[in-house]
Amino acid sequence: MSANVIMFPKVAALPWREAAAEALSARAPPDCWPHRWAIAKQGLRRFLAKGWGNQAARMGWTGDELYRVPPLWTQTHLTGVALLIGNWRVAAVTEASIVVETPAGFRVKFRRAWRGHFA
């Protein structure tokens, strides 16, 4: 099996899983370098493979909050958190935030936006 394939359990399709699959198959925003997009998708695959997508969904995170591909990569405020993780390690997922750790050991907290943010 290819390392790039994410297998989901056979259950009814959930909106967040559809959003994750769409993000994995999406083209890079026009202002995103191919190398940066590859890192973003690698982080997304790891987020899913480690079960963080399931945990975030149980905490109420939406598909857009986690997996939204922005019109432009520079619009990070419109980008799903799972695409921003890149090479960082997820340390925690709560109802309010996702905490990641950089290779140097620094922690970055992505706080959940208010609900009208993605409208």
N, C-alpha and C positions, 0 to 999 in steps of 0.2 A: 504494500500500500504506500502511496506517495506521502511524503512528509507534509505536503501542502493540503491534504484532504482532511477536513474536519467531519467526523461522523457524529451525528446526533442520534439519541435513542429514538426508536420508532414510536412516536406519540403524535397526537394531533399537532399540526403546525401552529406555532405560537407567533404572534406578531414580531416579537424581538428576534426570533430565529430567522424569520423572513428578512428582517432589516439587516441582520448580520450577513446572511447569504448575499444580499444585494450589495453590501459594502465590499465583500470579498471579490465580487465579480465586477465592481465598478471601475471605470477608467479614472485615472488621476485627474484632479482639477487642473485646468489649463496652466496655472502658475506654479504647479508642483513639479519639482525635478523628479525624474524616474527613480533615482536612488532613494530619495526621501519617501516616495510613495511605496516602494518595496519595503522599507523599514516600517512604515505605518501599517501595512498589511501583515507583516511578520508579527508585530505587536498585537494586532487584532486576532490573528490565529492563536497565539499563545494565550491571550485573554480567554478565548473560548475553550481551548484545550485544557486549561487548568481549572475550568469550572466557574470562573469568575462571572461569566455571562449569566449562568443559572442563578448564582447568588445575587447579582445585581437585579435581575428580573424579580426575584422573590422580595427584594427590598423596594420594589416599585419603580425602578428605573425604566424608562421607555426606550423603544428602539431608536428614536431620534437622539435622545440624550447619550446613548452608547455608541451608535453606529452611523450617524448621519455623515454623509460625504458633502462637504460644503461646495458652493458654486466656485469659490476661490480658496486655495489652501491658506492664504493670508487671513481668511475670516475664521480664525480659531474659535471665536465665540459661537460659531455655527457648526463646529466640528464635533462629532461624537467622541467621547472620552476614549473609547477603545482604540480609535485611530491615532490618538495623541500619545499613547503609551510607548510605542517604539521599542527601544532596547531596555527600557526600564522594567523593574520587577514590581508587580502589584503586591502591596503589603496589606491592604485592607479595603473592604467595600462595606459602606454603611448606607443607611437611607439618605444621608446628607452629602456624602463625599466618597471619592475613590482616592486612596493614598498610594503613591508609587515611590519606589526607591531607585535612585540613580546608581550606576556602578560605583561612584565615589562614596555612596552611603547617605547622600542627602535625600530628604523626603520632600515630595511635592504633593500638594492636596488639590484635587480637582473638585470644587464645590458644585453642588447641583444648582442649576439656575431655577428661577421661579417659572412656573408652568407656562406663562404666556410668552416666554422667551423664544420658543420655536415656532410661534404662530406666523 
